[in-house]
Amino acid sequence: MANDPPMPSALQVAEAVAKVLGTKLADLSAERIDLDREEAALCLGLAEGVIESLKAEGDHAESA
């Protein structure tokens, strides 16, 4: 696991999701907001990364 990239912080996740969703919501005339597979995968991957990071922090705090 030493070669794994660092997990994004909650701030980085929020910024990335806000960027994707903000771009979609900027079209005020749109009745629907659709995410393509790539955008949905980005949002899901970021959320899962935060979950893993928070779980790891919780495990670390419990063992300290």
Order of alpha helices (4+ residues) and beta strands (2+ residues): alpha-alpha
